[in-house]
Amino acid sequence: MSSLLIVDDHAGFRSWAREVLEHEGFTVVGEAEDGAGAEAAVRELRPDVVLLDVRLPDMSGYDVARRVGHLAAVVLISSLGAADVGTLPTSTGARGFLPKSDLSGPALQRLLDEAAR
């Protein structure tokens, strides 16, 4: 499975996502709580995948995706639904979007596999 960086400003969500995704075969190599931390962590840790919240305290997750998408596969997440974010995730170079309520290892892997085709 893939190495993963989780970027979200809520520590509770990061902890839950780490537990779920590690249990389902992903290797979580780090976490970040804001955009600046995400950019630094991507460059330092070189994850295969960045699970990236669209709303961060210092900048938009969309902007972070544009900055690091050439270094890792970015999957945007949000408490918003897919209808609320529209086509913006793919216009940033992200591999796709998952609502936080749908996050699971199999759902993430399916999205990555579909984007790789």
VMD Tcl script that builds the backbone (N, CA, C; Angstrom):
set m [mol new atoms 351]
animate dup $m
set s [atomselect $m all]
$s set {name element resname resid chain x y z} {
  {N N MET 1 A 0.829 -1.194 0.000}
  {CA C MET 1 A 0.000 0.000 0.000}
  {C C MET 1 A 0.869 1.251 0.000}
  {N N SER 2 A 0.233 2.360 -0.023}
  {CA C SER 2 A 0.899 3.650 -0.178}
  {C C SER 2 A 1.256 4.299 1.155}
  {N N SER 3 A 2.319 5.116 1.110}
  {CA C SER 3 A 2.634 5.959 2.266}
  {C C SER 3 A 1.772 7.212 2.168}
  {N N LEU 4 A 1.360 7.724 3.321}
  {CA C LEU 4 A 0.319 8.739 3.360}
  {C C LEU 4 A 0.648 9.836 4.356}
  {N N LEU 5 A 0.356 11.080 3.957}
  {CA C LEU 5 A 0.416 12.236 4.847}
  {C C LEU 5 A -1.007 12.727 5.035}
  {N N ILE 6 A -1.429 12.933 6.280}
  {CA C ILE 6 A -2.776 13.425 6.580}
  {C C ILE 6 A -2.681 14.897 6.963}
  {N N VAL 7 A -3.445 15.741 6.254}
  {CA C VAL 7 A -3.424 17.178 6.510}
  {C C VAL 7 A -4.838 17.638 6.851}
  {N N ASP 8 A -5.030 18.047 8.096}
  {CA C ASP 8 A -6.331 18.528 8.574}
  {C C ASP 8 A -6.084 19.343 9.834}
  {N N ASP 9 A -6.859 20.397 10.024}
  {CA C ASP 9 A -6.626 21.243 11.197}
  {C C ASP 9 A -7.242 20.686 12.471}
  {N N HIS 10 A -7.987 19.597 12.384}
  {CA C HIS 10 A -8.597 18.984 13.575}
  {C C HIS 10 A -7.808 17.740 13.987}
  {N N ALA 11 A -7.163 17.822 15.146}
  {CA C ALA 11 A -6.348 16.712 15.640}
  {C C ALA 11 A -7.167 15.437 15.790}
  {N N GLY 12 A -8.408 15.553 16.227}
  {CA C GLY 12 A -9.259 14.376 16.392}
  {C C GLY 12 A -9.506 13.657 15.081}
  {N N PHE 13 A -9.734 14.413 14.017}
  {CA C PHE 13 A -9.928 13.781 12.712}
  {C C PHE 13 A -8.640 13.117 12.239}
  {N N ARG 14 A -7.503 13.798 12.405}
  {CA C ARG 14 A -6.227 13.197 11.983}
  {C C ARG 14 A -5.979 11.887 12.702}
  {N N SER 15 A -6.251 11.867 13.985}
  {CA C SER 15 A -6.054 10.653 14.776}
  {C C SER 15 A -6.973 9.529 14.299}
  {N N TRP 16 A -8.244 9.844 14.082}
  {CA C TRP 16 A -9.202 8.849 13.603}
  {C C TRP 16 A -8.802 8.335 12.221}
  {N N ALA 17 A -8.457 9.248 11.309}
  {CA C ALA 17 A -8.084 8.855 9.951}
  {C C ALA 17 A -6.833 7.982 9.965}
  {N N ARG 18 A -5.867 8.343 10.799}
  {CA C ARG 18 A -4.640 7.529 10.915}
  {C C ARG 18 A -4.989 6.112 11.344}
  {N N GLU 19 A -5.795 6.001 12.394}
  {CA C GLU 19 A -6.159 4.684 12.907}
  {C C GLU 19 A -6.870 3.845 11.840}
  {N N VAL 20 A -7.843 4.431 11.182}
  {CA C VAL 20 A -8.612 3.710 10.153}
  {C C VAL 20 A -7.711 3.292 8.997}
  {N N LEU 21 A -6.947 4.235 8.462}
  {CA C LEU 21 A -6.161 3.951 7.266}
  {C C LEU 21 A -4.983 3.025 7.541}
  {N N GLU 22 A -4.363 3.134 8.702}
  {CA C GLU 22 A -3.297 2.186 9.042}
  {C C GLU 22 A -3.868 0.780 9.209}
  {N N HIS 23 A -5.024 0.678 9.825}
  {CA C HIS 23 A -5.677 -0.623 9.996}
  {C C HIS 23 A -6.007 -1.245 8.640}
  {N N GLU 24 A -6.237 -0.398 7.642}
  {CA C GLU 24 A -6.633 -0.881 6.326}
  {C C GLU 24 A -5.470 -0.892 5.324}
  {N N GLY 25 A -4.228 -0.877 5.840}
  {CA C GLY 25 A -3.075 -1.144 5.007}
  {C C GLY 25 A -2.218 0.018 4.563}
  {N N PHE 26 A -2.614 1.245 4.843}
  {CA C PHE 26 A -1.787 2.389 4.477}
  {C C PHE 26 A -0.733 2.629 5.552}
  {N N THR 27 A 0.392 3.175 5.165}
  {CA C THR 27 A 1.435 3.568 6.100}
  {C C THR 27 A 1.380 5.085 6.245}
  {N N VAL 28 A 0.950 5.564 7.387}
  {CA C VAL 28 A 0.872 7.004 7.625}
  {C C VAL 28 A 2.245 7.464 8.084}
  {N N VAL 29 A 2.882 8.303 7.255}
  {CA C VAL 29 A 4.242 8.750 7.555}
  {C C VAL 29 A 4.274 10.082 8.284}
  {N N GLY 30 A 3.111 10.767 8.360}
  {CA C GLY 30 A 3.092 12.038 9.072}
  {C C GLY 30 A 1.744 12.713 9.010}
  {N N GLU 31 A 1.671 13.816 9.752}
  {CA C GLU 31 A 0.460 14.619 9.822}
  {C C GLU 31 A 0.863 16.087 9.797}
  {N N ALA 32 A -0.051 16.925 9.320}
  {CA C ALA 32 A 0.145 18.376 9.358}
  {C C ALA 32 A -1.199 19.018 9.641}
  {N N GLU 33 A -1.170 20.199 10.290}
  {CA C GLU 33 A -2.411 20.857 10.667}
  {C C GLU 33 A -2.720 22.094 9.835}
  {N N ASP 34 A -1.803 22.464 8.931}
  {CA C ASP 34 A -2.053 23.633 8.093}
  {C C ASP 34 A -1.295 23.487 6.783}
  {N N GLY 35 A -1.508 24.451 5.897}
  {CA C GLY 35 A -0.903 24.383 4.580}
  {C C GLY 35 A 0.608 24.459 4.583}
  {N N ALA 36 A 1.150 25.372 5.379}
  {CA C ALA 36 A 2.607 25.506 5.449}
  {C C ALA 36 A 3.235 24.215 5.962}
  {N N GLY 37 A 2.634 23.627 6.983}
  {CA C GLY 37 A 3.131 22.361 7.517}
  {C C GLY 37 A 3.014 21.239 6.499}
  {N N ALA 38 A 1.952 21.257 5.707}
  {CA C ALA 38 A 1.751 20.242 4.676}
  {C C ALA 38 A 2.849 20.325 3.621}
  {N N GLU 39 A 3.119 21.541 3.156}
  {CA C GLU 39 A 4.155 21.714 2.134}
  {C C GLU 39 A 5.512 21.226 2.639}
  {N N ALA 40 A 5.856 21.590 3.867}
  {CA C ALA 40 A 7.131 21.163 4.440}
  {C C ALA 40 A 7.174 19.644 4.610}
  {N N ALA 41 A 6.081 19.051 5.087}
  {CA C ALA 41 A 6.040 17.611 5.313}
  {C C ALA 41 A 6.125 16.829 4.007}
  {N N VAL 42 A 5.483 17.321 2.960}
  {CA C VAL 42 A 5.558 16.636 1.667}
  {C C VAL 42 A 6.999 16.615 1.179}
  {N N ARG 43 A 7.685 17.729 1.294}
  {CA C ARG 43 A 9.071 17.800 0.830}
  {C C ARG 43 A 10.004 16.938 1.695}
  {N N GLU 44 A 9.753 16.904 2.993}
  {CA C GLU 44 A 10.619 16.143 3.902}
  {C C GLU 44 A 10.314 14.646 3.878}
  {N N LEU 45 A 9.036 14.285 3.945}
  {CA C LEU 45 A 8.651 12.884 4.122}
  {C C LEU 45 A 8.427 12.130 2.815}
  {N N ARG 46 A 8.190 12.837 1.725}
  {CA C ARG 46 A 7.967 12.243 0.408}
  {C C ARG 46 A 6.886 11.153 0.405}
  {N N PRO 47 A 5.688 11.467 0.887}
  {CA C PRO 47 A 4.617 10.465 0.869}
  {C C PRO 47 A 4.150 10.192 -0.559}
  {N N ASP 48 A 3.575 9.027 -0.768}
  {CA C ASP 48 A 2.972 8.715 -2.071}
  {C C ASP 48 A 1.671 9.488 -2.249}
  {N N VAL 49 A 0.944 9.641 -1.128}
  {CA C VAL 49 A -0.394 10.233 -1.152}
  {C C VAL 49 A -0.504 11.288 -0.054}
  {N N VAL 50 A -1.180 12.407 -0.383}
  {CA C VAL 50 A -1.491 13.431 0.609}
  {C C VAL 50 A -3.007 13.510 0.715}
  {N N LEU 51 A -3.527 13.201 1.882}
  {CA C LEU 51 A -4.948 13.334 2.179}
  {C C LEU 51 A -5.112 14.740 2.746}
  {N N LEU 52 A -5.790 15.629 2.007}
  {CA C LEU 52 A -5.697 17.063 2.245}
  {C C LEU 52 A -7.068 17.711 2.395}
  {N N ASP 53 A -7.312 18.284 3.565}
  {CA C ASP 53 A -8.566 19.002 3.819}
  {C C ASP 53 A -8.624 20.257 2.954}
  {N N VAL 54 A -9.795 20.573 2.438}
  {CA C VAL 54 A -9.919 21.769 1.592}
  {C C VAL 54 A -9.910 23.057 2.401}
  {N N ARG 55 A -10.242 22.983 3.685}
  {CA C ARG 55 A -10.264 24.175 4.546}
  {C C ARG 55 A -9.189 24.059 5.611}
  {N N LEU 56 A -8.177 24.893 5.482}
  {CA C LEU 56 A -7.086 24.928 6.450}
  {C C LEU 56 A -6.998 26.340 7.014}
  {N N PRO 57 A -6.406 26.494 8.202}
  {CA C PRO 57 A -6.406 27.813 8.836}
  {C C PRO 57 A -5.567 28.874 8.122}
  {N N ASP 58 A -4.524 28.461 7.417}
  {CA C ASP 58 A -3.627 29.457 6.823}
  {C C ASP 58 A -3.777 29.621 5.314}
  {N N MET 59 A -4.351 28.638 4.649}
  {CA C MET 59 A -4.548 28.730 3.201}
  {C C MET 59 A -5.523 27.652 2.760}
  {N N SER 60 A -5.983 27.776 1.559}
  {CA C SER 60 A -6.910 26.802 1.001}
  {C C SER 60 A -6.190 25.491 0.673}
  {N N GLY 61 A -6.851 24.390 0.924}
  {CA C GLY 61 A -6.303 23.100 0.519}
  {C C GLY 61 A -6.116 23.021 -0.989}
  {N N TYR 62 A -6.949 23.756 -1.730}
  {CA C TYR 62 A -6.802 23.797 -3.185}
  {C C TYR 62 A -5.448 24.394 -3.570}
  {N N ASP 63 A -5.042 25.458 -2.871}
  {CA C ASP 63 A -3.751 26.071 -3.143}
  {C C ASP 63 A -2.605 25.125 -2.797}
  {N N VAL 64 A -2.741 24.414 -1.678}
  {CA C VAL 64 A -1.713 23.440 -1.295}
  {C C VAL 64 A -1.621 22.350 -2.356}
  {N N ALA 65 A -2.763 21.876 -2.840}
  {CA C ALA 65 A -2.769 20.831 -3.871}
  {C C ALA 65 A -2.010 21.295 -5.109}
  {N N ARG 66 A -2.221 22.526 -5.519}
  {CA C ARG 66 A -1.512 23.066 -6.692}
  {C C ARG 66 A 0.001 23.098 -6.456}
  {N N ARG 67 A 0.410 23.341 -5.213}
  {CA C ARG 67 A 1.836 23.484 -4.896}
  {C C ARG 67 A 2.548 22.143 -4.741}
  {N N VAL 68 A 1.838 21.101 -4.283}
  {CA C VAL 68 A 2.520 19.822 -4.007}
  {C C VAL 68 A 2.060 18.675 -4.900}
  {N N GLY 69 A 1.092 18.919 -5.759}
  {CA C GLY 69 A 0.543 17.853 -6.594}
  {C C GLY 69 A 1.544 17.188 -7.514}
  {N N HIS 70 A 2.630 17.868 -7.837}
  {CA C HIS 70 A 3.664 17.258 -8.677}
  {C C HIS 70 A 4.603 16.355 -7.859}
  {N N LEU 71 A 4.480 16.419 -6.533}
  {CA C LEU 71 A 5.342 15.620 -5.654}
  {C C LEU 71 A 4.652 14.384 -5.085}
  {N N ALA 72 A 3.322 14.402 -5.040}
  {CA C ALA 72 A 2.555 13.293 -4.456}
  {C C ALA 72 A 1.145 13.317 -5.032}
  {N N ALA 73 A 0.478 12.179 -4.953}
  {CA C ALA 73 A -0.925 12.113 -5.358}
  {C C ALA 73 A -1.748 12.773 -4.261}
  {N N VAL 74 A -2.509 13.798 -4.609}
  {CA C VAL 74 A -3.310 14.530 -3.632}
  {C C VAL 74 A -4.766 14.094 -3.740}
  {N N VAL 75 A -5.348 13.759 -2.598}
  {CA C VAL 75 A -6.780 13.487 -2.513}
  {C C VAL 75 A -7.352 14.497 -1.532}
  {N N LEU 76 A -8.254 15.320 -2.035}
  {CA C LEU 76 A -8.883 16.336 -1.203}
  {C C LEU 76 A -10.030 15.732 -0.412}
  {N N ILE 77 A -10.198 16.206 0.819}
  {CA C ILE 77 A -11.277 15.752 1.692}
  {C C ILE 77 A -11.960 16.968 2.301}
  {N N SER 78 A -13.207 16.768 2.724}
  {CA C SER 78 A -13.939 17.839 3.387}
  {C C SER 78 A -15.167 17.264 4.049}
  {N N SER 79 A -15.691 18.017 5.004}
  {CA C SER 79 A -16.986 17.657 5.578}
  {C C SER 79 A -18.094 18.035 4.610}
  {N N LEU 80 A -17.772 18.842 3.587}
  {CA C LEU 80 A -18.718 19.162 2.522}
  {C C LEU 80 A -18.893 17.944 1.629}
  {N N GLY 81 A -19.980 17.883 0.922}
  {CA C GLY 81 A -20.203 16.807 -0.026}
  {C C GLY 81 A -19.626 17.134 -1.386}
  {N N ALA 82 A -19.569 16.133 -2.252}
  {CA C ALA 82 A -19.013 16.314 -3.592}
  {C C ALA 82 A -19.767 17.383 -4.377}
  {N N ALA 83 A -21.066 17.463 -4.201}
  {CA C ALA 83 A -21.857 18.469 -4.919}
  {C C ALA 83 A -21.458 19.886 -4.497}
  {N N ASP 84 A -21.009 20.042 -3.249}
  {CA C ASP 84 A -20.629 21.362 -2.747}
  {C C ASP 84 A -19.277 21.835 -3.271}
  {N N VAL 85 A -18.396 20.902 -3.616}
  {CA C VAL 85 A -17.076 21.297 -4.093}
  {C C VAL 85 A -16.983 21.292 -5.614}
  {N N GLY 86 A -17.901 20.650 -6.281}
  {CA C GLY 86 A -17.950 20.659 -7.740}
  {C C GLY 86 A -16.699 20.099 -8.384}
  {N N THR 87 A -16.257 20.742 -9.457}
  {CA C THR 87 A -15.094 20.259 -10.206}
  {C C THR 87 A -13.787 20.874 -9.729}
  {N N LEU 88 A -13.835 21.709 -8.724}
  {CA C LEU 88 A -12.632 22.375 -8.245}
  {C C LEU 88 A -11.506 21.412 -7.868}
  {N N PRO 89 A -11.773 20.273 -7.207}
  {CA C PRO 89 A -10.655 19.389 -6.855}
  {C C PRO 89 A -9.807 18.970 -8.054}
  {N N THR 90 A -10.434 18.562 -9.146}
  {CA C THR 90 A -9.646 18.113 -10.288}
  {C C THR 90 A -8.962 19.267 -11.003}
  {N N SER 91 A -9.494 20.472 -10.897}
  {CA C SER 91 A -8.836 21.616 -11.527}
  {C C SER 91 A -7.550 22.000 -10.794}
  {N N THR 92 A -7.338 21.476 -9.606}
  {CA C THR 92 A -6.127 21.770 -8.836}
  {C C THR 92 A -5.020 20.760 -9.119}
  {N N GLY 93 A -5.330 19.721 -9.871}
  {CA C GLY 93 A -4.366 18.658 -10.096}
  {C C GLY 93 A -4.516 17.517 -9.111}
  {N N ALA 94 A -5.483 17.616 -8.200}
  {CA C ALA 94 A -5.728 16.532 -7.239}
  {C C ALA 94 A -6.256 15.310 -7.986}
  {N N ARG 95 A -6.031 14.139 -7.420}
  {CA C ARG 95 A -6.520 12.897 -8.019}
  {C C ARG 95 A -8.015 12.748 -7.856}
  {N N GLY 96 A -8.577 13.462 -6.869}
  {CA C GLY 96 A -10.009 13.382 -6.648}
  {C C GLY 96 A -10.391 13.933 -5.297}
  {N N PHE 97 A -11.629 13.645 -4.919}
  {CA C PHE 97 A -12.225 14.176 -3.702}
  {C C PHE 97 A -12.989 13.070 -2.994}
  {N N LEU 98 A -12.880 13.043 -1.671}
  {CA C LEU 98 A -13.676 12.147 -0.828}
  {C C LEU 98 A -14.294 12.953 0.300}
  {N N PRO 99 A -15.597 12.834 0.500}
  {CA C PRO 99 A -16.175 13.421 1.707}
  {C C PRO 99 A -15.580 12.704 2.929}
  {N N LYS 100 A -15.342 13.427 3.996}
  {CA C LYS 100 A -14.781 12.802 5.197}
  {C C LYS 100 A -15.645 11.646 5.686}
  {N N SER 101 A -16.953 11.776 5.530}
  {CA C SER 101 A -17.862 10.728 6.002}
  {C C SER 101 A -17.701 9.427 5.213}
  {N N ASP 102 A -17.102 9.475 4.033}
  {CA C ASP 102 A -16.907 8.284 3.193}
  {C C ASP 102 A -15.492 7.731 3.280}
  {N N LEU 103 A -14.635 8.339 4.079}
  {CA C LEU 103 A -13.233 7.943 4.116}
  {C C LEU 103 A -13.071 6.535 4.673}
  {N N SER 104 A -12.386 5.705 3.903}
  {CA C SER 104 A -11.969 4.369 4.327}
  {C C SER 104 A -10.793 3.986 3.441}
  {N N GLY 105 A -10.061 2.977 3.865}
  {CA C GLY 105 A -8.949 2.497 3.052}
  {C C GLY 105 A -9.398 2.054 1.667}
  {N N PRO 106 A -10.440 1.215 1.578}
  {CA C PRO 106 A -10.895 0.789 0.247}
  {C C PRO 106 A -11.391 1.947 -0.618}
  {N N ALA 107 A -12.099 2.909 -0.033}
  {CA C ALA 107 A -12.592 4.048 -0.815}
  {C C ALA 107 A -11.422 4.880 -1.340}
  {N N LEU 108 A -10.426 5.093 -0.503}
  {CA C LEU 108 A -9.254 5.854 -0.913}
  {C C LEU 108 A -8.496 5.112 -2.011}
  {N N GLN 109 A -8.313 3.824 -1.846}
  {CA C GLN 109 A -7.589 3.041 -2.844}
  {C C GLN 109 A -8.335 3.006 -4.176}
  {N N ARG 110 A -9.661 2.884 -4.130}
  {CA C ARG 110 A -10.458 2.906 -5.368}
  {C C ARG 110 A -10.269 4.223 -6.115}
  {N N LEU 111 A -10.325 5.335 -5.376}
  {CA C LEU 111 A -10.152 6.646 -6.000}
  {C C LEU 111 A -8.753 6.747 -6.639}
  {N N LEU 112 A -7.734 6.297 -5.936}
  {CA C LEU 112 A -6.376 6.353 -6.474}
  {C C LEU 112 A -6.237 5.466 -7.709}
  {N N ASP 113 A -6.835 4.288 -7.665}
  {CA C ASP 113 A -6.772 3.373 -8.810}
  {C C ASP 113 A -7.494 3.960 -10.019}
  {N N GLU 114 A -8.649 4.556 -9.786}
  {CA C GLU 114 A -9.408 5.166 -10.889}
  {C C GLU 114 A -8.651 6.333 -11.491}
  {N N ALA 115 A -8.010 7.123 -10.662}
  {CA C ALA 115 A -7.269 8.289 -11.149}
  {C C ALA 115 A -6.024 7.870 -11.941}
  {N N ALA 116 A -5.478 6.684 -11.634}
  {CA C ALA 116 A -4.282 6.219 -12.309}
  {C C ALA 116 A -4.579 5.682 -13.710}
  {N N ARG 117 A -5.838 5.428 -14.012}
  {CA C ARG 117 A -6.205 4.874 -15.332}
  {C C ARG 117 A -6.163 5.904 -16.401}
}
mol reanalyze $m
mol bondsrecalc $m
mol representation Tube
mol addrep $m
